[in-house]
Amino acid sequence: MKVIEVRGLQKRYGRHVAVEDVSFSVNAGELVALIGHNGAGKSTTLKALTGQLQPSAGEVHVAGVNVLQDPGEARRRFGYVPEDPQLYDYLTAREMLELVVEVRGQGDIPATLAAVGLQDDADRLIREYSQGMRRKAALAAAMVSKPQVLILDEALNGLDPPSAARVKAHLRALAEGGAAVLLSTHVLETVEKIADRVVMLARGRVVADHSVSEIGEEGLERLFLSRIGESLER
C-alpha cells in the first residue's frame, strides 16, 4: 500500500527550477533512500512533503492525506527530522519526548532513548548537548510515537559510528514493522545496507528509481556516478 505519494511535483523560483515533474512513492513496510548531488532537489522535495513549502504544481499525499489541502492533519501522521532541527533547548530530552507522547497519544520513551543512545543523558538540558546528541534527540522525537511515516532529511549526519548503527537498526525495524520510511542521505554505504529502494534526483528530476536488489553487482556508487554524470552533461 502506498503511504507516501509524490505526483508531478514542481517548484519554481522565477526562472529557476528546483524540482521538475518529480514522482515516486513509498509503500508501508518500505525504507526508501532519496539521494542526489548537492542542489539536486532533495530538501525541496521533503519540504513539500512535510507541508513547509507550496509547490508550483503537483500533489503530495502522506498516509492518505493531501498535504497541500490539509497540512495539519498530514503532520499528525508522520515523524520528521529536518536537516537542521530546532529543539526545545530549555527541556531535557526526556521532557521533550514526554511532550511529544502527550500530543501524539502514544510512545515508548525508554525504548526510544535506548535506540538512539541517549538513555544516559536523557535528563540533561538539550542546550548542553553536542551537535551529535542534538541529532539523536531530534531522531528520538520523530520516532517515539511510532508514526505510520518517517521523513528524515540527512538525519544520520553528525552521529558517531555506534549511534549511527543503532539508529539504522531501529529504522530498519520500524520499516519491517510496517512504517514507511523516507531517508534523504548522501552516504551511499548507508543506502546499500538498510534501504529497500533508491530514488535518485539530479537537477531536480528523478533519474533512477530501483530496488537495492535490482542494482546488484553494478553497485550503487557506479549507478550514481553514471546517472548524475549523464544528467549534468545535458
Secondary structure, 3 states (H helix, E strand, C coil): CEEEEEEEEEEEECCEEEEEEEEEEEECCCEEEEEECCCCCHHHHHHHHCCCCCCCEEEEEECCEECCCCHHHHHCCEEEECCCCCCCCCCEHHHHHHHHHHHHCCCCHHHHHHHHCCCCCCCCEHHHCCHHHHHHHHHHHHHCCCCCEEEEECCCCCCCHHHHHHHHHHHHHHHHCCCEEEEECCCHHHHHHHCCEEEEEECCEEEEEEEHHHHHHHCHHHHHHHHHHHHHHC
